[in-house]
C-alpha cells in the first residue's frame, strides 16, 4: 500500500525532474505484489476450506483502479506532449512502460474485485 501511495504521490507533479519521477513511479509499482489481489490461499481446517485474502491488497484493490486511471491518464497526456516535441525522447519509452504496467495492474485489481464479489 505504501509503495502504491508513493507512485500516486510522485505522479502529482510531473513538471520537474521528469525522468527521476518516472523511475520512482516504476520502482514503486514494481514493489507492489498485485498478483496477491486475485490469488486465494486455501487452508484445510476441521471446518472445511476457508479462504484467506491479504487485507492490505483487498483494501488496495478497492481504491486503486480509480487512482490508476488517473495515473494512466497523466502518463498518456505527458507522452503525447513529449512526443509532439521530440519523438526520439528517451523518456517516452519509460513512460510507455510505466503506463502499460499501470494498466495491467488495474486489470488485475479489477479481476480480483470481481472474484471477491463472486465468492
Phi, psi and omega in degrees: 000319180296314180299318179295318179299323178297315180301315181293319181294315180298328182285349182298326181231099181257016181276338180235151179049046188306308184298317179296320180295319178297319178296320177297314180300314179300313180298318180295319180292325178293334181284344180274121177271080185288347179294336179297331185296337179238016178249135179249137174258122181255131180239137179279132176229173178294340179270359183114207180266134174239148182257128178248137181236137177298119186298320180297318180290328177297314179296315180299319183292343177281322187253338187294323183304319179292320178294322178293324175302315179297315180299314180298318178301316178296316181295320179294319178296317178298316179302312181299316180297314181292323180294327177294326180282316185202106182290348180260009180298122183296340179291335181303318179295321180293318179297315180300316180297316181292319178297319178297317179298319179294319178296318179296320179296319180298315180300316180296318180293320178295321177297318178298320178297318180294321179294321179294320182294326181283340183285000000 
